[in-house]
Amino acid sequence: MIEIKNLSKSFTTADKQISALNNIDLTIQDGDIYGIIGMSGAGKSTLVRCINMLERPTEGSVIIDGQDIGTLKESQLRKVRRNIAMIFQGFNLLMQRSCLDNICFPLELAGVKKSEAKKKALELLNIVELPDKANAYPAQLSGGQQQRIAIARALATNPKVLLCDEATSALDPKTTHAILELIRDINKRLKITVIIITHQMSVVEDICNKVAILDEGKIVEEGDVSEIFANPRSDAAKRLVFPDGSNEVLLNDTDQRQLRVVFNGALAASEPIITQMAIDEHIAANILYASTKCLGDRVYGSMILGFENDDDIIARAIAYLNKNKNVITEEVNNNV
């Protein structure tokens, strides 16, 4: 378990002090895929660098499995960092080394025998589904393949935690989804806790079970991804969940009631859920806003529906929609 307690980080420039993080409190359970999301300048990268003490916090502590790693000597901290791997947006591969040698590199630094390091690297190439790229060089690979090699290298020391700092930001949507699926598989197969740093809500939606919203160096909202999507309370969360401002363009018709329906991996049906509700319950709904997508046979995204101003209709509509697995429905008003 990772506990971040009252963590703050300030930087001093020539003429002023900049506060990058303010009183951050987070608890990340073993096995979580935990998203930390915010816009550029929110403090995300500073936070992830504080987690592995590449940046020393100005105040507060980072406690991993009961140990305050901020109190460790540098030699002790190096050992802890072997359990905290990191992948980046820019891949950071050694271009003059083959893929196999890139994966072996952290094992060499740890003093592992060359034969054992090679055996481990070949196993990891299979895990990231690039067994035929052992002798290739990074420049010969696509961006997605380079990130797979970077992931294999990160896994070489058998870490307990994988930090992903904007790891898919340089990739196209299809490749991003494939990399996230790989990370999900690694999380399940190897029991590694994953922390995803991103500015893309779609990444959180695709893979994370928990999320914290970071805004101007502060955590403004945190919880289950489904809860945040269903009812974003902070302005920062609303901007991320509804980037087109849909939460602010609800109809100003006091006679019309509105429901927000969030699809967080709902199973796609041959008959759209709104149409099926009209058939089964004889409830008509106006679709005021919709932003949904299918990943495989699952639906993600949200809708805002308009209904007649009738308590019974609203209650029946909420009950009908919420009986569908991975669908969350709540009534909203013009200020939500």
Secondary structure, DSSP 8 states (H G I E B T S, - for coil): -EEEEEEEEEEE-SS-EEEEEEEEEEEE-TT-EEEEE--TTSSHHHHHHHHTTSS--SEEEEEETTEEGGGS-HHHHHHHHTTEEEEETT----TTS-HHHHHHHHHHHTT--HHHHHHHHHHHHHHTT-GGGTT--GGGS-HHHHHHHHHHHHHTT--SEEEEESTTTTS-HHHHHHHHHHHHHHHHHH--EEEEEES-HHHHHHH-SEEEEEETTEEEEEEEHHHHHH---SHHHHHHH-TT-GGG-----TTEEEEEEEEEEEE--SS-HHHHHHHHH----EEEEEEEEEETTEEEEEEEEEEES-HHHHHHHHHHHHTSTTEEEEEE-TT-
